[in-house]
């Protein structure tokens, strides 16, 4: 196994993970607005977006995007295609996190905002979001664990991430079992702390709601 290339493979995995998470957060905002719109046609568009994003396996999104749609930088740098594809898929789940957070705030808070004459946007930013944010953050952190594991799919399109490196090492003669156990251990270095963080945030938000 060519150990000198392992740090770069891990770095690529982390960059795909964080990049896809950022893309999913950015896409989840308009998706949430669509799904919470008072206009039926916009809600239908949002529901269709979420259904398609979740209904097609992530590996198919990567194949479709990279081999069927991508050009320019998306084709030249497979990791970027992976970021876009995984971000698109995960946007539906992050949007559900945002909706769950907003729905967790008692409706009386909105009534109080209207009663005080506070503009809706100001009320959302200053009253609703501070209460909803912990729940949003906890569930988004939980979804990010699945997103990290899905970065392994980027090897299909040639992104030089961890699984791509391990697979090549095995093809070149490395012992498969220790190699993939190493990959699993590296994933756990990231997923275990994020899992603890998600549970801690969720526990704190439950305590705050009880109070």
Short mmCIF file of the C-alpha atoms (twelve columns), coordinates in Angstrom:
data_MODEL
# 
_entry.id   MODEL 
# 
loop_
_atom_site.group_PDB 
_atom_site.id 
_atom_site.type_symbol 
_atom_site.label_atom_id 
_atom_site.label_alt_id 
_atom_site.label_comp_id 
_atom_site.label_asym_id 
_atom_site.label_seq_id 
_atom_site.Cartn_x 
_atom_site.Cartn_y 
_atom_site.Cartn_z 
_atom_site.pdbx_PDB_model_num 
ATOM 1   C CA . UNK A 1   0.000   0.000  0.000   1 
ATOM 2   C CA . UNK A 2   1.368   3.401  -0.980  1 
ATOM 3   C CA . UNK A 3   0.853   5.126  2.356   1 
ATOM 4   C CA . UNK A 4   2.040   8.502  1.097   1 
ATOM 5   C CA . UNK A 5   -1.189  8.884  -0.894  1 
ATOM 6   C CA . UNK A 6   -3.499  8.046  2.015   1 
ATOM 7   C CA . UNK A 7   -3.656  11.596 3.516   1 
ATOM 8   C CA . UNK A 8   -4.650  13.053 0.131   1 
ATOM 9   C CA . UNK A 9   -7.385  10.423 -0.249  1 
ATOM 10  C CA . UNK A 10  -8.739  11.181 3.225   1 
ATOM 11  C CA . UNK A 11  -8.608  14.915 2.488   1 
ATOM 12  C CA . UNK A 12  -10.542 14.398 -0.749  1 
ATOM 13  C CA . UNK A 13  -13.176 12.416 1.165   1 
ATOM 14  C CA . UNK A 14  -13.534 15.191 3.731   1 
ATOM 15  C CA . UNK A 15  -13.720 17.873 1.030   1 
ATOM 16  C CA . UNK A 16  -16.449 15.956 -0.825  1 
ATOM 17  C CA . UNK A 17  -18.335 15.497 2.459   1 
ATOM 18  C CA . UNK A 18  -18.166 19.139 3.534   1 
ATOM 19  C CA . UNK A 19  -18.708 20.453 0.015   1 
ATOM 20  C CA . UNK A 20  -21.788 18.289 -0.499  1 
ATOM 21  C CA . UNK A 21  -23.088 19.319 2.927   1 
ATOM 22  C CA . UNK A 22  -22.715 22.993 2.003   1 
ATOM 23  C CA . UNK A 23  -24.452 22.461 -1.346  1 
ATOM 24  C CA . UNK A 24  -27.292 20.573 0.363   1 
ATOM 25  C CA . UNK A 25  -27.785 23.359 2.911   1 
ATOM 26  C CA . UNK A 26  -27.865 26.020 0.191   1 
ATOM 27  C CA . UNK A 27  -30.349 24.009 -1.899  1 
ATOM 28  C CA . UNK A 28  -32.499 23.126 1.112   1 
ATOM 29  C CA . UNK A 29  -33.400 26.765 1.745   1 
ATOM 30  C CA . UNK A 30  -35.337 27.322 -1.514  1 
ATOM 31  C CA . UNK A 31  -36.723 23.781 -1.226  1 
ATOM 32  C CA . UNK A 32  -38.076 24.553 2.242   1 
ATOM 33  C CA . UNK A 33  -39.606 27.809 0.991   1 
ATOM 34  C CA . UNK A 34  -41.295 25.934 -1.834  1 
ATOM 35  C CA . UNK A 35  -42.704 23.246 0.451   1 
ATOM 36  C CA . UNK A 36  -44.004 25.811 2.953   1 
ATOM 37  C CA . UNK A 37  -45.431 28.125 0.309   1 
ATOM 38  C CA . UNK A 38  -49.079 29.169 0.463   1 
ATOM 39  C CA . UNK A 39  -49.325 28.494 -3.294  1 
ATOM 40  C CA . UNK A 40  -50.234 24.932 -4.207  1 
ATOM 41  C CA . UNK A 41  -48.208 24.886 -7.421  1 
ATOM 42  C CA . UNK A 42  -45.039 25.873 -5.546  1 
ATOM 43  C CA . UNK A 43  -45.659 23.237 -2.882  1 
ATOM 44  C CA . UNK A 44  -46.085 20.682 -5.666  1 
ATOM 45  C CA . UNK A 45  -42.771 21.724 -7.227  1 
ATOM 46  C CA . UNK A 46  -41.051 21.398 -3.848  1 
ATOM 47  C CA . UNK A 47  -42.635 17.993 -3.217  1 
ATOM 48  C CA . UNK A 48  -41.558 16.791 -6.673  1 
ATOM 49  C CA . UNK A 49  -37.999 17.993 -6.058  1 
ATOM 50  C CA . UNK A 50  -37.824 16.149 -2.737  1 
ATOM 51  C CA . UNK A 51  -39.410 12.985 -4.149  1 
ATOM 52  C CA . UNK A 52  -37.042 12.789 -7.118  1 
ATOM 53  C CA . UNK A 53  -33.973 13.591 -5.009  1 
ATOM 54  C CA . UNK A 54  -34.803 10.872 -2.485  1 
ATOM 55  C CA . UNK A 55  -36.312 8.356  -4.904  1 
ATOM 56  C CA . UNK A 56  -33.230 7.892  -7.098  1 
ATOM 57  C CA . UNK A 57  -30.264 6.133  -5.416  1 
ATOM 58  C CA . UNK A 58  -27.282 8.445  -4.846  1 
ATOM 59  C CA . UNK A 59  -25.055 6.290  -7.030  1 
ATOM 60  C CA . UNK A 60  -27.442 6.818  -9.943  1 
ATOM 61  C CA . UNK A 61  -27.320 10.594 -9.430  1 
ATOM 62  C CA . UNK A 62  -23.533 10.495 -9.648  1 
ATOM 63  C CA . UNK A 63  -23.584 8.361  -12.801 1 
ATOM 64  C CA . UNK A 64  -26.240 10.513 -14.459 1 
ATOM 65  C CA . UNK A 65  -24.503 13.754 -13.536 1 
ATOM 66  C CA . UNK A 66  -20.968 12.703 -14.412 1 
ATOM 67  C CA . UNK A 67  -21.483 10.541 -17.507 1 
ATOM 68  C CA . UNK A 68  -24.693 12.046 -18.845 1 
ATOM 69  C CA . UNK A 69  -24.734 15.722 -17.962 1 
ATOM 70  C CA . UNK A 70  -21.340 16.926 -16.776 1 
ATOM 71  C CA . UNK A 71  -19.006 18.988 -18.898 1 
ATOM 72  C CA . UNK A 72  -16.078 21.279 -18.240 1 
ATOM 73  C CA . UNK A 73  -14.922 21.334 -14.633 1 
ATOM 74  C CA . UNK A 74  -17.596 18.824 -13.558 1 
ATOM 75  C CA . UNK A 75  -16.155 16.275 -15.965 1 
ATOM 76  C CA . UNK A 76  -12.514 17.206 -15.417 1 
ATOM 77  C CA . UNK A 77  -12.703 16.991 -11.603 1 
ATOM 78  C CA . UNK A 78  -14.883 14.031 -10.538 1 
ATOM 79  C CA . UNK A 79  -14.893 15.206 -6.919  1 
ATOM 80  C CA . UNK A 80  -16.859 18.292 -7.927  1 
ATOM 81  C CA . UNK A 81  -19.470 16.139 -9.665  1 
ATOM 82  C CA . UNK A 82  -19.673 14.084 -6.477  1 
ATOM 83  C CA . UNK A 83  -20.168 17.237 -4.411  1 
ATOM 84  C CA . UNK A 84  -22.990 18.444 -6.643  1 
ATOM 85  C CA . UNK A 85  -24.685 15.052 -6.932  1 
ATOM 86  C CA . UNK A 86  -24.543 14.164 -3.252  1 
ATOM 87  C CA . UNK A 87  -25.502 17.718 -2.308  1 
ATOM 88  C CA . UNK A 88  -28.585 17.481 -4.510  1 
ATOM 89  C CA . UNK A 89  -29.675 14.229 -2.882  1 
ATOM 90  C CA . UNK A 90  -29.007 15.418 0.657   1 
ATOM 91  C CA . UNK A 91  -30.843 18.714 0.105   1 
ATOM 92  C CA . UNK A 92  -34.156 16.888 0.481   1 
ATOM 93  C CA . UNK A 93  -33.132 15.544 3.885   1 
ATOM 94  C CA . UNK A 94  -31.744 18.845 5.137   1 
ATOM 95  C CA . UNK A 95  -34.961 20.539 4.015   1 
ATOM 96  C CA . UNK A 96  -36.857 18.036 6.175   1 
ATOM 97  C CA . UNK A 97  -34.598 19.042 9.075   1 
ATOM 98  C CA . UNK A 98  -35.430 22.699 8.553   1 
ATOM 99  C CA . UNK A 99  -39.151 21.962 8.304   1 
ATOM 100 C CA . UNK A 100 -39.037 19.845 11.462  1 
ATOM 101 C CA . UNK A 101 -37.279 22.637 13.314  1 
ATOM 102 C CA . UNK A 102 -39.779 25.247 12.202  1 
ATOM 103 C CA . UNK A 103 -42.730 22.975 12.973  1 
ATOM 104 C CA . UNK A 104 -41.375 22.367 16.487  1 
ATOM 105 C CA . UNK A 105 -41.925 25.999 17.423  1 
ATOM 106 C CA . UNK A 106 -45.394 26.440 18.961  1 
ATOM 107 C CA . UNK A 107 -47.875 28.230 16.713  1 
ATOM 108 C CA . UNK A 108 -48.469 30.682 19.542  1 
ATOM 109 C CA . UNK A 109 -45.073 32.193 18.767  1 
ATOM 110 C CA . UNK A 110 -46.292 33.230 15.321  1 
ATOM 111 C CA . UNK A 111 -49.465 34.610 16.857  1 
ATOM 112 C CA . UNK A 112 -47.392 36.643 19.308  1 
ATOM 113 C CA . UNK A 113 -45.313 38.001 16.435  1 
ATOM 114 C CA . UNK A 114 -48.449 39.114 14.591  1 
ATOM 115 C CA . UNK A 115 -49.950 40.568 17.775  1 
ATOM 116 C CA . UNK A 116 -46.905 42.728 18.419  1 
ATOM 117 C CA . UNK A 117 -46.854 43.977 14.830  1 
ATOM 118 C CA . UNK A 118 -43.377 42.606 14.246  1 
ATOM 119 C CA . UNK A 119 -42.630 42.062 10.541  1 
ATOM 120 C CA . UNK A 120 -42.800 38.375 9.610   1 
ATOM 121 C CA . UNK A 121 -39.192 38.223 8.419   1 
ATOM 122 C CA . UNK A 122 -37.903 39.925 11.561  1 
ATOM 123 C CA . UNK A 123 -40.008 37.604 13.715  1 
ATOM 124 C CA . UNK A 124 -38.649 34.597 11.854  1 
ATOM 125 C CA . UNK A 125 -35.038 35.656 12.373  1 
ATOM 126 C CA . UNK A 126 -35.298 36.935 15.942  1 
ATOM 127 C CA . UNK A 127 -37.951 34.666 17.455  1 
ATOM 128 C CA . UNK A 128 -38.571 31.496 15.454  1 
ATOM 129 C CA . UNK A 129 -35.135 30.511 14.164  1 
ATOM 130 C CA . UNK A 130 -33.328 30.708 17.537  1 
ATOM 131 C CA . UNK A 131 -35.841 28.172 18.890  1 
ATOM 132 C CA . UNK A 132 -35.840 25.972 15.791  1 
ATOM 133 C CA . UNK A 133 -32.097 26.016 15.132  1 
ATOM 134 C CA . UNK A 134 -31.022 23.340 17.674  1 
ATOM 135 C CA . UNK A 135 -33.437 20.804 16.183  1 
ATOM 136 C CA . UNK A 136 -32.364 21.726 12.665  1 
ATOM 137 C CA . UNK A 137 -28.708 21.367 13.615  1 
ATOM 138 C CA . UNK A 138 -29.156 18.035 15.396  1 
ATOM 139 C CA . UNK A 139 -30.971 16.328 12.534  1 
ATOM 140 C CA . UNK A 140 -28.679 17.875 9.903   1 
ATOM 141 C CA . UNK A 141 -25.657 16.547 11.810  1 
ATOM 142 C CA . UNK A 142 -27.275 13.103 11.876  1 
ATOM 143 C CA . UNK A 143 -27.918 13.231 8.124   1 
ATOM 144 C CA . UNK A 144 -24.320 14.324 7.556   1 
ATOM 145 C CA . UNK A 145 -23.142 10.930 8.827   1 
ATOM 146 C CA . UNK A 146 -24.997 9.196  6.004   1 
ATOM 147 C CA . UNK A 147 -23.631 11.793 3.620   1 
ATOM 148 C CA . UNK A 148 -20.066 11.019 4.713   1 
ATOM 149 C CA . UNK A 149 -20.586 7.307  4.111   1 
ATOM 150 C CA . UNK A 150 -22.088 8.078  0.694   1 
ATOM 151 C CA . UNK A 151 -18.847 9.775  -0.355  1 
ATOM 152 C CA . UNK A 152 -17.556 6.250  -0.977  1 
ATOM 153 C CA . UNK A 153 -19.805 6.203  -4.037  1 
ATOM 154 C CA . UNK A 154 -17.625 8.889  -5.606  1 
ATOM 155 C CA . UNK A 155 -15.084 6.170  -6.422  1 
ATOM 156 C CA . UNK A 156 -17.502 4.990  -9.137  1 
ATOM 157 C CA . UNK A 157 -16.843 8.142  -11.157 1 
ATOM 158 C CA . UNK A 158 -13.106 8.153  -10.446 1 
ATOM 159 C CA . UNK A 159 -12.880 10.613 -7.573  1 
ATOM 160 C CA . UNK A 160 -9.623  9.870  -5.766  1 
ATOM 161 C CA . UNK A 161 -11.179 9.543  -2.305  1 
ATOM 162 C CA . UNK A 162 -10.611 6.944  0.410   1 
ATOM 163 C CA . UNK A 163 -12.392 3.949  -1.127  1 
ATOM 164 C CA . UNK A 164 -10.851 4.664  -4.525  1 
ATOM 165 C CA . UNK A 165 -7.413  4.614  -2.877  1 
ATOM 166 C CA . UNK A 166 -8.125  1.428  -0.891  1 
ATOM 167 C CA . UNK A 167 -9.548  -0.366 -3.942  1 
ATOM 168 C CA . UNK A 168 -6.506  0.527  -6.032  1 
ATOM 169 C CA . UNK A 169 -4.222  -0.619 -3.217  1 
ATOM 170 C CA . UNK A 170 -5.995  -3.981 -3.069  1 
ATOM 171 C CA . UNK A 171 -5.708  -4.373 -6.848  1 
ATOM 172 C CA . UNK A 172 -1.981  -3.724 -6.510  1 
ATOM 173 C CA . UNK A 173 -1.580  -6.497 -3.953  1 
ATOM 174 C CA . UNK A 174 -2.541  -5.083 -0.552  1 
ATOM 175 C CA . UNK A 175 -4.361  -7.465 1.809   1 
ATOM 176 C CA . UNK A 176 -8.092  -6.636 1.358   1 
ATOM 177 C CA . UNK A 177 -9.253  -7.229 4.930   1 
ATOM 178 C CA . UNK A 178 -6.776  -4.935 6.724   1 
ATOM 179 C CA . UNK A 179 -7.127  -2.336 3.967   1 
ATOM 180 C CA . UNK A 180 -10.907 -2.057 4.221   1 
ATOM 181 C CA . UNK A 181 -10.815 -2.305 8.014   1 
ATOM 182 C CA . UNK A 182 -8.511  0.712  7.917   1 
ATOM 183 C CA . UNK A 183 -11.032 2.534  5.729   1 
ATOM 184 C CA . UNK A 184 -13.808 1.682  8.179   1 
ATOM 185 C CA . UNK A 185 -11.719 2.961  11.090  1 
ATOM 186 C CA . UNK A 186 -11.054 6.241  9.285   1 
ATOM 187 C CA . UNK A 187 -14.765 6.735  8.610   1 
ATOM 188 C CA . UNK A 188 -15.482 6.116  12.289  1 
ATOM 189 C CA . UNK A 189 -12.976 8.794  13.295  1 
ATOM 190 C CA . UNK A 190 -15.386 11.275 11.711  1 
ATOM 191 C CA . UNK A 191 -18.803 9.660  12.174  1 
ATOM 192 C CA . UNK A 192 -18.559 8.824  15.885  1 
ATOM 193 C CA . UNK A 193 -17.858 12.414 17.053  1 
ATOM 194 C CA . UNK A 194 -20.544 13.783 14.748  1 
ATOM 195 C CA . UNK A 195 -23.001 11.219 16.104  1 
ATOM 196 C CA . UNK A 196 -22.214 12.221 19.685  1 
ATOM 197 C CA . UNK A 197 -22.586 15.877 18.713  1 
ATOM 198 C CA . UNK A 198 -25.982 15.246 17.128  1 
ATOM 199 C CA . UNK A 199 -27.244 13.402 20.213  1 
ATOM 200 C CA . UNK A 200 -25.875 16.094 22.536  1 
ATOM 201 C CA . UNK A 201 -27.561 18.888 20.581  1 
ATOM 202 C CA . UNK A 202 -30.804 16.918 20.451  1 
ATOM 203 C CA . UNK A 203 -30.664 16.298 24.209  1 
ATOM 204 C CA . UNK A 204 -30.040 19.974 24.915  1 
ATOM 205 C CA . UNK A 205 -32.916 21.024 22.676  1 
ATOM 206 C CA . UNK A 206 -35.296 18.602 24.425  1 
ATOM 207 C CA . UNK A 207 -34.265 19.974 27.834  1 
ATOM 208 C CA . UNK A 208 -34.778 23.541 26.580  1 
ATOM 209 C CA . UNK A 209 -38.274 22.681 25.273  1 
ATOM 210 C CA . UNK A 210 -39.230 21.083 28.594  1 
ATOM 211 C CA . UNK A 211 -38.120 24.192 30.456  1 
# 
